């Protein structure tokens, strides 16, 4: 039986975001209090993916998403 909350994201899992989610920041809403760190904005516009410098969470723009005005 695992004691990990359902809202916790395993480090090896990618968090896919849409253009409407920009700007992307970590930690995301709903992150458990025990897993909080200072909010940091994640730059994914140029490369389409990036890692959080605090927790290592991987963020990636969903395939086919178009970014307008960035």
mmCIF file of the N, C-alpha and C atoms, coordinates in Angstrom:
data_MODEL
# 
_entry.id   MODEL 
# 
loop_
_atom_site.group_PDB 
_atom_site.id 
_atom_site.type_symbol 
_atom_site.label_atom_id 
_atom_site.label_alt_id 
_atom_site.label_comp_id 
_atom_site.label_asym_id 
_atom_site.label_entity_id 
_atom_site.label_seq_id 
_atom_site.pdbx_PDB_ins_code 
_atom_site.Cartn_x 
_atom_site.Cartn_y 
_atom_site.Cartn_z 
_atom_site.occupancy 
_atom_site.B_iso_or_equiv 
_atom_site.pdbx_formal_charge 
_atom_site.auth_seq_id 
_atom_site.auth_comp_id 
_atom_site.auth_asym_id 
_atom_site.auth_atom_id 
_atom_site.pdbx_PDB_model_num 
ATOM 1   N N  . UNK A 1 1  ? 0.840  -1.176 0.000   1.00 0.00 ? 1  UNK A N  1 
ATOM 2   C CA . UNK A 1 1  ? 0.000  0.000  0.000   1.00 0.00 ? 1  UNK A CA 1 
ATOM 3   C C  . UNK A 1 1  ? 0.885  1.239  0.000   1.00 0.00 ? 1  UNK A C  1 
ATOM 4   N N  . UNK A 1 2  ? 0.635  2.157  -0.928  1.00 0.00 ? 2  UNK A N  1 
ATOM 5   C CA . UNK A 1 2  ? 1.445  3.357  -1.063  1.00 0.00 ? 2  UNK A CA 1 
ATOM 6   C C  . UNK A 1 2  ? 0.863  4.490  -0.224  1.00 0.00 ? 2  UNK A C  1 
ATOM 7   N N  . UNK A 1 3  ? 1.741  5.284  0.388   1.00 0.00 ? 3  UNK A N  1 
ATOM 8   C CA . UNK A 1 3  ? 1.278  6.422  1.165   1.00 0.00 ? 3  UNK A CA 1 
ATOM 9   C C  . UNK A 1 3  ? 1.362  7.719  0.371   1.00 0.00 ? 3  UNK A C  1 
ATOM 10  N N  . UNK A 1 4  ? 1.689  7.642  -0.918  1.00 0.00 ? 4  UNK A N  1 
ATOM 11  C CA . UNK A 1 4  ? 1.797  8.816  -1.763  1.00 0.00 ? 4  UNK A CA 1 
ATOM 12  C C  . UNK A 1 4  ? 0.408  9.321  -2.139  1.00 0.00 ? 4  UNK A C  1 
ATOM 13  N N  . UNK A 1 5  ? 0.109  10.609 -1.907  1.00 0.00 ? 5  UNK A N  1 
ATOM 14  C CA . UNK A 1 5  ? -1.194 11.141 -2.281  1.00 0.00 ? 5  UNK A CA 1 
ATOM 15  C C  . UNK A 1 5  ? -1.416 11.054 -3.787  1.00 0.00 ? 5  UNK A C  1 
ATOM 16  N N  . UNK A 1 6  ? -2.682 10.905 -4.199  1.00 0.00 ? 6  UNK A N  1 
ATOM 17  C CA . UNK A 1 6  ? -3.010 10.787 -5.613  1.00 0.00 ? 6  UNK A CA 1 
ATOM 18  C C  . UNK A 1 6  ? -2.605 12.021 -6.406  1.00 0.00 ? 6  UNK A C  1 
ATOM 19  N N  . UNK A 1 7  ? -2.579 13.209 -5.775  1.00 0.00 ? 7  UNK A N  1 
ATOM 20  C CA . UNK A 1 7  ? -2.260 14.434 -6.496  1.00 0.00 ? 7  UNK A CA 1 
ATOM 21  C C  . UNK A 1 7  ? -0.760 14.642 -6.668  1.00 0.00 ? 7  UNK A C  1 
ATOM 22  N N  . UNK A 1 8  ? 0.068  13.828 -6.022  1.00 0.00 ? 8  UNK A N  1 
ATOM 23  C CA . UNK A 1 8  ? 1.514  13.941 -6.190  1.00 0.00 ? 8  UNK A CA 1 
ATOM 24  C C  . UNK A 1 8  ? 1.897  13.374 -7.549  1.00 0.00 ? 8  UNK A C  1 
ATOM 25  N N  . UNK A 1 9  ? 2.850  14.017 -8.203  1.00 0.00 ? 9  UNK A N  1 
ATOM 26  C CA . UNK A 1 9  ? 3.262  13.597 -9.537  1.00 0.00 ? 9  UNK A CA 1 
ATOM 27  C C  . UNK A 1 9  ? 4.628  12.932 -9.442  1.00 0.00 ? 9  UNK A C  1 
ATOM 28  N N  . UNK A 1 10 ? 4.727  11.673 -9.873  1.00 0.00 ? 10 UNK A N  1 
ATOM 29  C CA . UNK A 1 10 ? 6.033  11.005 -9.850  1.00 0.00 ? 10 UNK A CA 1 
ATOM 30  C C  . UNK A 1 10 ? 7.040  11.773 -10.688 1.00 0.00 ? 10 UNK A C  1 
ATOM 31  N N  . UNK A 1 11 ? 8.299  11.782 -10.251 1.00 0.00 ? 11 UNK A N  1 
ATOM 32  C CA . UNK A 1 11 ? 9.332  12.535 -10.953 1.00 0.00 ? 11 UNK A CA 1 
ATOM 33  C C  . UNK A 1 11 ? 9.532  12.072 -12.392 1.00 0.00 ? 11 UNK A C  1 
ATOM 34  N N  . UNK A 1 12 ? 9.219  10.815 -12.690 1.00 0.00 ? 12 UNK A N  1 
ATOM 35  C CA . UNK A 1 12 ? 9.435  10.304 -14.041 1.00 0.00 ? 12 UNK A CA 1 
ATOM 36  C C  . UNK A 1 12 ? 8.218  10.506 -14.948 1.00 0.00 ? 12 UNK A C  1 
ATOM 37  N N  . UNK A 1 13 ? 7.207  11.227 -14.477 1.00 0.00 ? 13 UNK A N  1 
ATOM 38  C CA . UNK A 1 13 ? 6.009  11.482 -15.271 1.00 0.00 ? 13 UNK A CA 1 
ATOM 39  C C  . UNK A 1 13 ? 6.032  12.911 -15.803 1.00 0.00 ? 13 UNK A C  1 
ATOM 40  N N  . UNK A 1 14 ? 5.714  13.065 -17.073 1.00 0.00 ? 14 UNK A N  1 
ATOM 41  C CA . UNK A 1 14 ? 5.679  14.379 -17.699 1.00 0.00 ? 14 UNK A CA 1 
ATOM 42  C C  . UNK A 1 14 ? 4.315  15.013 -17.482 1.00 0.00 ? 14 UNK A C  1 
ATOM 43  N N  . UNK A 1 15 ? 4.305  16.305 -17.192 1.00 0.00 ? 15 UNK A N  1 
ATOM 44  C CA . UNK A 1 15 ? 3.081  17.067 -17.035 1.00 0.00 ? 15 UNK A CA 1 
ATOM 45  C C  . UNK A 1 15 ? 2.849  17.782 -18.360 1.00 0.00 ? 15 UNK A C  1 
ATOM 46  N N  . UNK A 1 16 ? 1.794  17.392 -19.076 1.00 0.00 ? 16 UNK A N  1 
ATOM 47  C CA . UNK A 1 16 ? 1.497  17.996 -20.372 1.00 0.00 ? 16 UNK A CA 1 
ATOM 48  C C  . UNK A 1 16 ? 0.593  19.201 -20.167 1.00 0.00 ? 16 UNK A C  1 
ATOM 49  N N  . UNK A 1 17 ? 0.965  20.325 -20.786 1.00 0.00 ? 17 UNK A N  1 
ATOM 50  C CA . UNK A 1 17 ? 0.207  21.563 -20.647 1.00 0.00 ? 17 UNK A CA 1 
ATOM 51  C C  . UNK A 1 17 ? -0.252 22.047 -22.019 1.00 0.00 ? 17 UNK A C  1 
ATOM 52  N N  . UNK A 1 18 ? -1.284 22.864 -22.023 1.00 0.00 ? 18 UNK A N  1 
ATOM 53  C CA . UNK A 1 18 ? -1.812 23.437 -23.250 1.00 0.00 ? 18 UNK A CA 1 
ATOM 54  C C  . UNK A 1 18 ? -1.438 24.917 -23.318 1.00 0.00 ? 18 UNK A C  1 
ATOM 55  N N  . UNK A 1 19 ? -1.591 25.511 -24.480 1.00 0.00 ? 19 UNK A N  1 
ATOM 56  C CA . UNK A 1 19 ? -1.273 26.923 -24.669 1.00 0.00 ? 19 UNK A CA 1 
ATOM 57  C C  . UNK A 1 19 ? -2.080 27.793 -23.702 1.00 0.00 ? 19 UNK A C  1 
ATOM 58  N N  . UNK A 1 20 ? -3.307 27.389 -23.402 1.00 0.00 ? 20 UNK A N  1 
ATOM 59  C CA . UNK A 1 20 ? -4.144 28.168 -22.478 1.00 0.00 ? 20 UNK A CA 1 
ATOM 60  C C  . UNK A 1 20 ? -3.591 28.161 -21.053 1.00 0.00 ? 20 UNK A C  1 
ATOM 61  N N  . UNK A 1 21 ? -2.679 27.221 -20.734 1.00 0.00 ? 21 UNK A N  1 
ATOM 62  C CA . UNK A 1 21 ? -2.092 27.125 -19.400 1.00 0.00 ? 21 UNK A CA 1 
ATOM 63  C C  . UNK A 1 21 ? -0.915 28.078 -19.195 1.00 0.00 ? 21 UNK A C  1 
ATOM 64  N N  . UNK A 1 22 ? -0.480 28.741 -20.256 1.00 0.00 ? 22 UNK A N  1 
ATOM 65  C CA . UNK A 1 22 ? 0.673  29.641 -20.154 1.00 0.00 ? 22 UNK A CA 1 
ATOM 66  C C  . UNK A 1 22 ? 0.303  30.882 -19.362 1.00 0.00 ? 22 UNK A C  1 
ATOM 67  N N  . UNK A 1 23 ? 1.165  31.432 -18.558 1.00 0.00 ? 23 UNK A N  1 
ATOM 68  C CA . UNK A 1 23 ? 2.500  30.933 -18.263 1.00 0.00 ? 23 UNK A CA 1 
ATOM 69  C C  . UNK A 1 23 ? 2.442  29.731 -17.321 1.00 0.00 ? 23 UNK A C  1 
ATOM 70  N N  . UNK A 1 24 ? 3.332  28.786 -17.549 1.00 0.00 ? 24 UNK A N  1 
ATOM 71  C CA . UNK A 1 24 ? 3.402  27.569 -16.737 1.00 0.00 ? 24 UNK A CA 1 
ATOM 72  C C  . UNK A 1 24 ? 4.226  27.869 -15.490 1.00 0.00 ? 24 UNK A C  1 
ATOM 73  N N  . UNK A 1 25 ? 3.753  27.403 -14.355 1.00 0.00 ? 25 UNK A N  1 
ATOM 74  C CA . UNK A 1 25 ? 4.499  27.584 -13.119 1.00 0.00 ? 25 UNK A CA 1 
ATOM 75  C C  . UNK A 1 25 ? 4.447  26.304 -12.289 1.00 0.00 ? 25 UNK A C  1 
ATOM 76  N N  . UNK A 1 26 ? 5.395  26.181 -11.406 1.00 0.00 ? 26 UNK A N  1 
ATOM 77  C CA . UNK A 1 26 ? 5.498  25.032 -10.512 1.00 0.00 ? 26 UNK A CA 1 
ATOM 78  C C  . UNK A 1 26 ? 5.748  25.570 -9.114  1.00 0.00 ? 26 UNK A C  1 
ATOM 79  N N  . UNK A 1 27 ? 5.139  25.028 -8.097  1.00 0.00 ? 27 UNK A N  1 
ATOM 80  C CA . UNK A 1 27 ? 4.224  23.893 -8.091  1.00 0.00 ? 27 UNK A CA 1 
ATOM 81  C C  . UNK A 1 27 ? 2.858  24.270 -8.653  1.00 0.00 ? 27 UNK A C  1 
ATOM 82  N N  . UNK A 1 28 ? 2.183  23.276 -9.200  1.00 0.00 ? 28 UNK A N  1 
ATOM 83  C CA . UNK A 1 28 ? 0.866  23.454 -9.803  1.00 0.00 ? 28 UNK A CA 1 
ATOM 84  C C  . UNK A 1 28 ? -0.209 23.516 -8.719  1.00 0.00 ? 28 UNK A C  1 
ATOM 85  N N  . UNK A 1 29 ? -1.355 24.118 -9.030  1.00 0.00 ? 29 UNK A N  1 
ATOM 86  C CA . UNK A 1 29 ? -2.460 24.109 -8.068  1.00 0.00 ? 29 UNK A CA 1 
ATOM 87  C C  . UNK A 1 29 ? -2.816 22.668 -7.670  1.00 0.00 ? 29 UNK A C  1 
ATOM 88  N N  . UNK A 1 30 ? -3.107 22.466 -6.417  1.00 0.00 ? 30 UNK A N  1 
ATOM 89  C CA . UNK A 1 30 ? -3.465 21.142 -5.932  1.00 0.00 ? 30 UNK A CA 1 
ATOM 90  C C  . UNK A 1 30 ? -2.277 20.324 -5.447  1.00 0.00 ? 30 UNK A C  1 
ATOM 91  N N  . UNK A 1 31 ? -1.068 20.885 -5.556  1.00 0.00 ? 31 UNK A N  1 
ATOM 92  C CA . UNK A 1 31 ? 0.111  20.173 -5.063  1.00 0.00 ? 31 UNK A CA 1 
ATOM 93  C C  . UNK A 1 31 ? 0.007  20.047 -3.545  1.00 0.00 ? 31 UNK A C  1 
ATOM 94  N N  . UNK A 1 32 ? 0.277  18.869 -2.995  1.00 0.00 ? 32 UNK A N  1 
ATOM 95  C CA . UNK A 1 32 ? 0.192  18.688 -1.545  1.00 0.00 ? 32 UNK A CA 1 
ATOM 96  C C  . UNK A 1 32 ? 1.161  19.624 -0.815  1.00 0.00 ? 32 UNK A C  1 
ATOM 97  N N  . UNK A 1 33 ? 0.769  20.084 0.353   1.00 0.00 ? 33 UNK A N  1 
ATOM 98  C CA . UNK A 1 33 ? 1.571  21.011 1.134   1.00 0.00 ? 33 UNK A CA 1 
ATOM 99  C C  . UNK A 1 33 ? 2.981  20.489 1.387   1.00 0.00 ? 33 UNK A C  1 
ATOM 100 N N  . UNK A 1 34 ? 3.114  19.180 1.611   1.00 0.00 ? 34 UNK A N  1 
ATOM 101 C CA . UNK A 1 34 ? 4.433  18.612 1.894   1.00 0.00 ? 34 UNK A CA 1 
ATOM 102 C C  . UNK A 1 34 ? 5.354  18.688 0.682   1.00 0.00 ? 34 UNK A C  1 
ATOM 103 N N  . UNK A 1 35 ? 4.809  18.916 -0.500  1.00 0.00 ? 35 UNK A N  1 
ATOM 104 C CA . UNK A 1 35 ? 5.594  18.915 -1.725  1.00 0.00 ? 35 UNK A CA 1 
ATOM 105 C C  . UNK A 1 35 ? 5.771  20.334 -2.299  1.00 0.00 ? 35 UNK A C  1 
ATOM 106 N N  . UNK A 1 36 ? 5.491  21.350 -1.505  1.00 0.00 ? 36 UNK A N  1 
ATOM 107 C CA . UNK A 1 36 ? 5.576  22.732 -1.972  1.00 0.00 ? 36 UNK A CA 1 
ATOM 108 C C  . UNK A 1 36 ? 7.018  23.240 -1.991  1.00 0.00 ? 36 UNK A C  1 
ATOM 109 N N  . UNK A 1 37 ? 7.253  24.172 -2.889  1.00 0.00 ? 37 UNK A N  1 
ATOM 110 C CA . UNK A 1 37 ? 8.511  24.917 -2.950  1.00 0.00 ? 37 UNK A CA 1 
ATOM 111 C C  . UNK A 1 37 ? 8.174  26.296 -3.479  1.00 0.00 ? 37 UNK A C  1 
ATOM 112 N N  . UNK A 1 38 ? 9.104  27.251 -3.488  1.00 0.00 ? 38 UNK A N  1 
ATOM 113 C CA . UNK A 1 38 ? 8.778  28.579 -4.020  1.00 0.00 ? 38 UNK A CA 1 
ATOM 114 C C  . UNK A 1 38 ? 8.277  28.481 -5.461  1.00 0.00 ? 38 UNK A C  1 
ATOM 115 N N  . UNK A 1 39 ? 7.298  29.323 -5.818  1.00 0.00 ? 39 UNK A N  1 
ATOM 116 C CA . UNK A 1 39 ? 6.758  29.308 -7.177  1.00 0.00 ? 39 UNK A CA 1 
ATOM 117 C C  . UNK A 1 39 ? 7.840  29.776 -8.156  1.00 0.00 ? 39 UNK A C  1 
ATOM 118 N N  . UNK A 1 40 ? 7.952  29.030 -9.230  1.00 0.00 ? 40 UNK A N  1 
ATOM 119 C CA . UNK A 1 40 ? 8.893  29.363 -10.293 1.00 0.00 ? 40 UNK A CA 1 
ATOM 120 C C  . UNK A 1 40 ? 8.157  29.197 -11.619 1.00 0.00 ? 40 UNK A C  1 
ATOM 121 N N  . UNK A 1 41 ? 8.396  30.135 -12.535 1.00 0.00 ? 41 UNK A N  1 
ATOM 122 C CA . UNK A 1 41 ? 7.780  30.052 -13.856 1.00 0.00 ? 41 UNK A CA 1 
ATOM 123 C C  . UNK A 1 41 ? 8.670  29.214 -14.763 1.00 0.00 ? 41 UNK A C  1 
ATOM 124 N N  . UNK A 1 42 ? 8.047  28.328 -15.518 1.00 0.00 ? 42 UNK A N  1 
ATOM 125 C CA . UNK A 1 42 ? 8.753  27.373 -16.370 1.00 0.00 ? 42 UNK A CA 1 
ATOM 126 C C  . UNK A 1 42 ? 8.673  27.854 -17.815 1.00 0.00 ? 42 UNK A C  1 
ATOM 127 N N  . UNK A 1 43 ? 9.812  28.056 -18.446 1.00 0.00 ? 43 UNK A N  1 
ATOM 128 C CA . UNK A 1 43 ? 9.884  28.505 -19.837 1.00 0.00 ? 43 UNK A CA 1 
ATOM 129 C C  . UNK A 1 43 ? 9.790  27.298 -20.765 1.00 0.00 ? 43 UNK A C  1 
ATOM 130 N N  . UNK A 1 44 ? 8.647  27.165 -21.457 1.00 0.00 ? 44 UNK A N  1 
ATOM 131 C CA . UNK A 1 44 ? 8.503  26.056 -22.403 1.00 0.00 ? 44 UNK A CA 1 
ATOM 132 C C  . UNK A 1 44 ? 8.159  26.536 -23.806 1.00 0.00 ? 44 UNK A C  1 
ATOM 133 N N  . UNK A 1 45 ? 8.041  27.857 -23.988 1.00 0.00 ? 45 UNK A N  1 
ATOM 134 C CA . UNK A 1 45 ? 7.612  28.386 -25.276 1.00 0.00 ? 45 UNK A CA 1 
ATOM 135 C C  . UNK A 1 45 ? 8.630  28.084 -26.377 1.00 0.00 ? 45 UNK A C  1 
ATOM 136 N N  . UNK A 1 46 ? 9.911  28.277 -26.125 1.00 0.00 ? 46 UNK A N  1 
ATOM 137 C CA . UNK A 1 46 ? 10.918 28.108 -27.167 1.00 0.00 ? 46 UNK A CA 1 
ATOM 138 C C  . UNK A 1 46 ? 11.217 26.650 -27.495 1.00 0.00 ? 46 UNK A C  1 
ATOM 139 N N  . UNK A 1 47 ? 11.316 25.804 -26.497 1.00 0.00 ? 47 UNK A N  1 
ATOM 140 C CA . UNK A 1 47 ? 11.708 24.414 -26.738 1.00 0.00 ? 47 UNK A CA 1 
ATOM 141 C C  . UNK A 1 47 ? 10.546 23.431 -26.677 1.00 0.00 ? 47 UNK A C  1 
ATOM 142 N N  . UNK A 1 48 ? 9.426  23.851 -26.047 1.00 0.00 ? 48 UNK A N  1 
ATOM 143 C CA . UNK A 1 48 ? 8.276  22.966 -25.919 1.00 0.00 ? 48 UNK A CA 1 
ATOM 144 C C  . UNK A 1 48 ? 8.321  22.082 -24.688 1.00 0.00 ? 48 UNK A C  1 
ATOM 145 N N  . UNK A 1 49 ? 9.430  22.134 -23.935 1.00 0.00 ? 49 UNK A N  1 
ATOM 146 C CA . UNK A 1 49 ? 9.524  21.357 -22.702 1.00 0.00 ? 49 UNK A CA 1 
ATOM 147 C C  . UNK A 1 49 ? 10.604 21.927 -21.803 1.00 0.00 ? 49 UNK A C  1 
ATOM 148 N N  . UNK A 1 50 ? 10.484 21.629 -20.507 1.00 0.00 ? 50 UNK A N  1 
ATOM 149 C CA . UNK A 1 50 ? 11.460 22.119 -19.540 1.00 0.00 ? 50 UNK A CA 1 
ATOM 150 C C  . UNK A 1 50 ? 11.251 21.396 -18.210 1.00 0.00 ? 50 UNK A C  1 
ATOM 151 N N  . UNK A 1 51 ? 12.238 21.527 -17.336 1.00 0.00 ? 51 UNK A N  1 
ATOM 152 C CA . UNK A 1 51 ? 12.191 20.924 -16.004 1.00 0.00 ? 51 UNK A CA 1 
ATOM 153 C C  . UNK A 1 51 ? 12.126 22.005 -14.941 1.00 0.00 ? 51 UNK A C  1 
ATOM 154 N N  . UNK A 1 52 ? 11.434 21.716 -13.857 1.00 0.00 ? 52 UNK A N  1 
ATOM 155 C CA . UNK A 1 52 ? 11.412 22.617 -12.717 1.00 0.00 ? 52 UNK A CA 1 
ATOM 156 C C  . UNK A 1 52 ? 12.771 22.540 -12.023 1.00 0.00 ? 52 UNK A C  1 
ATOM 157 N N  . UNK A 1 53 ? 13.402 23.689 -11.765 1.00 0.00 ? 53 UNK A N  1 
ATOM 158 C CA . UNK A 1 53 ? 14.721 23.656 -11.117 1.00 0.00 ? 53 UNK A CA 1 
ATOM 159 C C  . UNK A 1 53 ? 14.677 23.231 -9.650  1.00 0.00 ? 53 UNK A C  1 
ATOM 160 N N  . UNK A 1 54 ? 13.495 23.298 -9.017  1.00 0.00 ? 54 UNK A N  1 
ATOM 161 C CA . UNK A 1 54 ? 13.375 22.897 -7.613  1.00 0.00 ? 54 UNK A CA 1 
ATOM 162 C C  . UNK A 1 54 ? 13.103 21.410 -7.441  1.00 0.00 ? 54 UNK A C  1 
ATOM 163 N N  . UNK A 1 55 ? 12.071 20.912 -8.117  1.00 0.00 ? 55 UNK A N  1 
ATOM 164 C CA . UNK A 1 55 ? 11.641 19.534 -7.863  1.00 0.00 ? 55 UNK A CA 1 
ATOM 165 C C  . UNK A 1 55 ? 11.915 18.578 -9.021  1.00 0.00 ? 55 UNK A C  1 
ATOM 166 N N  . UNK A 1 56 ? 12.327 19.114 -10.175 1.00 0.00 ? 56 UNK A N  1 
ATOM 167 C CA . UNK A 1 56 ? 12.645 18.258 -11.317 1.00 0.00 ? 56 UNK A CA 1 
ATOM 168 C C  . UNK A 1 56 ? 11.439 17.798 -12.116 1.00 0.00 ? 56 UNK A C  1 
ATOM 169 N N  . UNK A 1 57 ? 10.253 18.330 -11.811 1.00 0.00 ? 57 UNK A N  1 
ATOM 170 C CA . UNK A 1 57 ? 9.054  17.950 -12.571 1.00 0.00 ? 57 UNK A CA 1 
ATOM 171 C C  . UNK A 1 57 ? 9.251  18.341 -14.031 1.00 0.00 ? 57 UNK A C  1 
ATOM 172 N N  . UNK A 1 58 ? 8.877  17.441 -14.931 1.00 0.00 ? 58 UNK A N  1 
ATOM 173 C CA . UNK A 1 58 ? 9.023  17.677 -16.369 1.00 0.00 ? 58 UNK A CA 1 
ATOM 174 C C  . UNK A 1 58 ? 7.718  18.230 -16.919 1.00 0.00 ? 58 UNK A C  1 
ATOM 175 N N  . UNK A 1 59 ? 7.812  19.360 -17.599 1.00 0.00 ? 59 UNK A N  1 
ATOM 176 C CA . UNK A 1 59 ? 6.653  19.990 -18.243 1.00 0.00 ? 59 UNK A CA 1 
ATOM 177 C C  . UNK A 1 59 ? 6.870  19.963 -19.741 1.00 0.00 ? 59 UNK A C  1 
ATOM 178 N N  . UNK A 1 60 ? 5.792  19.651 -20.484 1.00 0.00 ? 60 UNK A N  1 
ATOM 179 C CA . UNK A 1 60 ? 5.884  19.599 -21.933 1.00 0.00 ? 60 UNK A CA 1 
ATOM 180 C C  . UNK A 1 60 ? 4.582  20.116 -22.540 1.00 0.00 ? 60 UNK A C  1 
ATOM 181 N N  . UNK A 1 61 ? 4.732  20.901 -23.606 1.00 0.00 ? 61 UNK A N  1 
ATOM 182 C CA . UNK A 1 61 ? 3.575  21.409 -24.331 1.00 0.00 ? 61 UNK A CA 1 
ATOM 183 C C  . UNK A 1 61 ? 2.954  20.259 -25.107 1.00 0.00 ? 61 UNK A C  1 
ATOM 184 N N  . UNK A 1 62 ? 1.638  20.111 -25.008 1.00 0.00 ? 62 UNK A N  1 
ATOM 185 C CA . UNK A 1 62 ? 0.956  19.029 -25.716 1.00 0.00 ? 62 UNK A CA 1 
ATOM 186 C C  . UNK A 1 62 ? 1.206  19.139 -27.213 1.00 0.00 ? 62 UNK A C  1 
ATOM 187 N N  . UNK A 1 63 ? 1.317  18.005 -27.854 1.00 0.00 ? 63 UNK A N  1 
ATOM 188 C CA . UNK A 1 63 ? 1.567  17.960 -29.289 1.00 0.00 ? 63 UNK A CA 1 
ATOM 189 C C  . UNK A 1 63 ? 0.441  18.664 -30.040 1.00 0.00 ? 63 UNK A C  1 
ATOM 190 N N  . UNK A 1 64 ? 0.831  19.509 -31.006 1.00 0.00 ? 64 UNK A N  1 
ATOM 191 C CA . UNK A 1 64 ? -0.134 20.216 -31.828 1.00 0.00 ? 64 UNK A CA 1 
ATOM 192 C C  . UNK A 1 64 ? -0.618 21.534 -31.264 1.00 0.00 ? 64 UNK A C  1 
ATOM 193 N N  . UNK A 1 65 ? -0.194 21.896 -30.046 1.00 0.00 ? 65 UNK A N  1 
ATOM 194 C CA . UNK A 1 65 ? -0.608 23.159 -29.439 1.00 0.00 ? 65 UNK A CA 1 
ATOM 195 C C  . UNK A 1 65 ? 0.064  24.323 -30.160 1.00 0.00 ? 65 UNK A C  1 
ATOM 196 N N  . UNK A 1 66 ? -0.687 25.362 -30.435 1.00 0.00 ? 66 UNK A N  1 
ATOM 197 C CA . UNK A 1 66 ? -0.176 26.568 -31.078 1.00 0.00 ? 66 UNK A CA 1 
ATOM 198 C C  . UNK A 1 66 ? -0.124 27.683 -30.053 1.00 0.00 ? 66 UNK A C  1 
ATOM 199 N N  . UNK A 1 67 ? 1.014  28.349 -29.972 1.00 0.00 ? 67 UNK A N  1 
ATOM 200 C CA . UNK A 1 67 ? 1.198  29.440 -29.026 1.00 0.00 ? 67 UNK A CA 1 
ATOM 201 C C  . UNK A 1 67 ? 1.066  30.743 -29.797 1.00 0.00 ? 67 UNK A C  1 
ATOM 202 N N  . UNK A 1 68 ? 0.104  31.564 -29.403 1.00 0.00 ? 68 UNK A N  1 
ATOM 203 C CA . UNK A 1 68 ? -0.141 32.833 -30.088 1.00 0.00 ? 68 UNK A CA 1 
ATOM 204 C C  . UNK A 1 68 ? 0.279  33.986 -29.186 1.00 0.00 ? 68 UNK A C  1 
ATOM 205 N N  . UNK A 1 69 ? 0.970  34.941 -29.754 1.00 0.00 ? 69 UNK A N  1 
ATOM 206 C CA . UNK A 1 69 ? 1.323  36.150 -29.009 1.00 0.00 ? 69 UNK A CA 1 
ATOM 207 C C  . UNK A 1 69 ? 2.472  36.006 -28.046 1.00 0.00 ? 69 UNK A C  1 
ATOM 208 N N  . UNK A 1 70 ? 3.264  34.961 -28.169 1.00 0.00 ? 70 UNK A N  1 
ATOM 209 C CA . UNK A 1 70 ? 4.417  34.776 -27.283 1.00 0.00 ? 70 UNK A CA 1 
ATOM 210 C C  . UNK A 1 70 ? 5.687  34.851 -28.078 1.00 0.00 ? 70 UNK A C  1 
# 
